[in-house]
Every structure is written in C-alpha cells, then in structure tokens.
Amino acid sequence: MRLFAALPIPSPARETITGVLDRLRDAHLPVRWVRDEGLHLTLKFYGEVPDERREVIEESLRIAVRDTGPIPIGLTELGAFPSRRRPRVVWVGLDAPPALELLQDRLERGGEAIGFPPEGRPFQPHVTLGRLREGHHLPAAILEREAAMIEPAASLAEEVVLYDSAPGPGGATYTQLLALPLTLSLSR
C-alpha cells in the first residue's frame, strides 16, 4: 500500500480549483492533470507500507487530530515547482493558519515516532493540479493568466483522511481508508 494523510479540499475552494483545472485542461497543455476527485492537501506521505503497519499509522493519526477542530483554509496563488518559469508541477497554494501548521507538525512527529522520517523541507501547503510531461515546456503566460483568476475561496476543512494511492494509466486512484473528523473535545 502507498499511504498518505491529507485534507480533502472542501467547498467552495474545491469549485474554484476545478474551474481552474477545467480551463487548463481545455488549453491542451502537455500536463498530466489530476482527477477532480483527487484534489487534496497532503499533510504526511508515508510511502510504500506493508499491510500490517496500517493499524499503527491509523493510531498515530487519531492522536495527531485529537482536539484539532475544523481548520479554515483559503486559496492563495497558482504556482509551480520549481518555479513558474520552469514548471514541473502545477499547484494552487493554500493559507497556512497556525492550526494547519500545528496539525501537519503533529503528523510529522507522530510519523517519525513510528518509523516514518519527516519530509525534510518546510511545509508549503498546496494542492497539486498536474505534472508536466517529460521533455515538455509550459508557456509562463498561461500560468500568469490563470494565476490572476484565483480567488481566496475561504473554506473549512473538517476531516483528515488516510488514503491509499494506486498508480494507473489515467493517473493515481485514491482510496479512502480512514476518515477522522476534526473536532474539539467538550471536556476542556
């Protein structure tokens, strides 16, 4: 199993992102676009994991989300890794309120405690839209045009999901294995 923990993108941010994706897809660019149902913010990537390790990961997730509460998120920009001038991955950035950074840190530390090393680079919350096909280039003007159309689209993330990612000819398919609501305890 290839596992990762993520926030599914809630409405209205999801609708804004799918609108951007639809326009980019219509431009017939040399990019493998993600499926609409695959829109998420990855918080912790575990990688290839034997079935018997799933239970310990799920317990680590339960501990990390405890007393987190719903997290407000908003869209910030259309960007690319390593840069818009030389894009390999096209993404939409998200606000990183303290609650989101804390949750991501808890997941990293919880993962490290059970044998999954931390990412090793600063957390940059984003939703991957697509990956450029090998050997192709993307005109910067297209990204600039779409970047100007990104609206904040404030939303409320209310769950963390453990996904299994299965590669396929049309892109990865994500199977939800566990969904944990982001709620606050009443006994404070």
C-alpha positions as CSV (number, residue, x, y, z in Angstrom):
1,M,0.0,0.0,0.0
2,R,1.2,3.6,-0.8
3,L,-0.2,5.7,2.0
4,F,-0.6,9.4,2.8
5,A,-2.7,11.6,5.2
6,A,-4.4,14.5,3.6
7,L,-7.2,17.1,4.0
8,P,-9.8,16.7,1.3
9,I,-10.5,20.1,-0.3
10,P,-13.9,21.4,0.8
11,S,-16.4,23.7,-1.0
12,P,-16.2,26.5,-2.2
13,A,-12.4,26.1,-2.6
14,R,-13.0,22.8,-4.5
15,E,-15.2,24.5,-7.1
16,T,-12.7,27.3,-7.6
17,I,-9.9,24.8,-8.1
18,T,-11.9,22.6,-10.5
19,G,-12.8,25.7,-12.5
20,V,-9.0,26.4,-12.9
21,L,-8.4,22.8,-13.8
22,D,-11.2,22.8,-16.4
23,R,-9.7,25.9,-18.1
24,L,-6.2,24.4,-18.0
25,R,-7.4,21.1,-19.4
26,D,-9.1,22.9,-22.3
27,A,-5.8,24.5,-23.2
28,H,-4.5,21.1,-24.3
29,L,-1.2,21.5,-22.4
30,P,1.5,18.7,-22.1
31,V,0.4,18.1,-18.5
32,R,-1.0,15.1,-16.7
33,W,-3.8,16.7,-14.7
34,V,-5.1,15.2,-11.5
35,R,-8.7,14.0,-11.4
36,D,-11.2,16.3,-9.7
37,E,-11.8,13.6,-7.0
38,G,-8.1,13.6,-6.3
39,L,-7.9,17.1,-5.0
40,H,-6.3,17.2,-1.6
41,L,-3.7,18.8,0.6
42,T,-1.1,16.2,1.6
43,L,-0.1,16.5,5.2
44,K,2.1,13.4,5.6
45,F,3.4,11.0,3.0
46,Y,4.2,7.5,4.4
47,G,5.1,5.8,1.1
48,E,5.0,2.1,0.5
49,V,3.8,0.5,3.7
50,P,3.1,-3.2,4.4
51,D,-0.5,-4.0,5.4
52,E,0.5,-4.9,9.0
53,R,1.8,-1.3,9.5
54,R,-1.6,0.3,8.6
55,E,-3.0,0.0,12.2
56,V,-0.1,1.8,13.8
57,I,-0.4,4.6,11.3
58,E,-4.1,4.9,11.9
59,E,-3.5,5.2,15.7
60,S,-0.9,7.9,15.1
61,L,-3.4,9.8,13.0
62,R,-6.0,9.6,15.7
63,I,-3.6,11.0,18.3
64,A,-2.5,13.8,15.9
65,V,-6.0,15.1,15.1
66,R,-7.3,14.9,18.7
67,D,-8.7,18.3,19.7
68,T,-7.7,20.0,16.4
69,G,-11.1,21.4,15.4
70,P,-12.1,22.4,11.9
71,I,-9.4,24.4,10.1
72,P,-10.1,27.5,7.9
73,I,-8.3,27.3,4.6
74,G,-8.2,29.7,1.6
75,L,-6.6,29.7,-1.8
76,T,-3.6,32.0,-2.2
77,E,-2.0,31.6,-5.7
78,L,-1.3,29.4,-8.7
79,G,2.3,28.3,-8.6
80,A,4.7,25.7,-9.9
81,F,7.7,23.7,-8.6
82,P,10.5,24.5,-9.0
83,S,9.2,27.9,-10.4
84,R,6.6,29.3,-12.8
85,R,9.4,29.9,-15.4
86,R,10.4,26.3,-15.3
87,P,7.3,24.4,-14.1
88,R,7.4,20.6,-13.5
89,V,4.4,20.5,-11.1
90,V,1.5,23.0,-11.2
91,W,-0.3,23.7,-7.9
92,V,-2.7,26.0,-6.1
93,G,-1.3,27.4,-2.8
94,L,-3.3,27.4,0.5
95,D,-3.2,29.6,3.5
96,A,-1.3,28.1,6.4
97,P,-3.1,29.2,9.6
98,P,-1.4,28.1,12.8
99,A,-3.9,25.3,13.3
100,L,-2.9,23.8,9.9
101,E,0.8,24.1,10.6
102,L,0.3,22.5,14.1
103,L,-1.7,19.6,12.6
104,Q,1.0,19.0,10.0
105,D,3.7,19.1,12.6
106,R,1.8,16.6,14.8
107,L,1.5,14.3,11.9
108,E,5.2,14.6,11.0
109,R,6.3,14.0,14.7
110,G,3.8,11.1,15.1
111,G,5.1,9.5,11.9
112,E,8.6,9.9,13.0
113,A,7.8,8.2,16.3
114,I,6.6,5.1,14.4
115,G,9.5,5.0,11.9
116,F,8.5,7.3,9.1
117,P,11.1,10.1,8.7
118,P,9.9,13.7,8.4
119,E,9.7,15.4,5.0
120,G,12.9,17.3,5.4
121,R,11.8,20.6,3.9
122,P,9.4,23.4,5.1
123,F,5.7,22.7,4.9
124,Q,4.3,24.6,1.9
125,P,0.5,23.9,1.8
126,H,-0.6,23.3,-1.8
127,V,-3.0,21.2,-4.0
128,T,-1.2,19.6,-6.9
129,L,-3.1,20.2,-10.2
130,G,-0.8,18.4,-12.6
131,R,2.7,17.3,-13.6
132,L,4.4,18.3,-16.9
133,R,5.1,15.5,-19.2
134,E,8.8,14.7,-19.5
135,G,10.7,16.9,-22.1
136,H,7.9,19.5,-22.5
137,H,7.7,23.1,-21.6
138,L,4.7,25.2,-20.4
139,P,4.3,28.8,-21.6
140,A,4.5,31.1,-18.5
141,A,1.8,33.3,-19.9
142,I,-0.8,30.6,-19.4
143,L,0.1,30.2,-15.7
144,E,0.1,34.0,-15.3
145,R,-3.4,34.3,-16.8
146,E,-4.8,31.6,-14.6
147,A,-3.0,33.0,-11.5
148,A,-4.8,36.3,-11.9
149,M,-8.2,34.4,-11.7
150,I,-7.5,32.7,-8.4
151,E,-9.9,33.9,-5.7
152,P,-9.5,33.3,-2.0
153,A,-12.5,30.9,-1.7
154,A,-12.4,30.5,2.1
155,S,-13.4,27.1,3.2
156,L,-13.5,24.9,6.3
157,A,-11.5,21.7,6.4
158,E,-13.4,19.2,8.7
159,E,-11.6,15.9,8.3
160,V,-8.2,14.2,7.8
161,V,-8.2,11.2,5.6
162,L,-5.7,8.3,5.2
163,Y,-5.5,7.4,1.5
164,D,-4.1,4.5,-0.4
165,S,-2.7,5.7,-3.7
166,A,-2.7,3.3,-6.6
167,P,-0.9,4.4,-9.8
168,G,-2.7,3.7,-13.1
169,P,-2.7,4.7,-16.8
170,G,-5.0,7.6,-16.2
171,G,-3.2,8.8,-13.1
172,A,-3.3,7.7,-9.5
173,T,-6.5,6.5,-7.9
174,Y,-7.0,7.3,-4.2
175,T,-8.9,5.0,-1.9
176,Q,-10.1,6.4,1.4
177,L,-9.1,4.0,4.2
178,L,-9.9,6.1,7.3
179,A,-11.6,9.5,7.8
180,L,-11.2,11.3,11.1
181,P,-13.3,14.4,11.8
182,L,-11.5,17.5,13.1
183,T,-13.5,18.2,16.3
184,L,-12.8,19.8,19.6
185,S,-13.3,17.9,22.8
186,L,-16.2,19.1,25.1
187,S,-14.2,18.2,28.2
188,R,-11.8,21.1,28.4
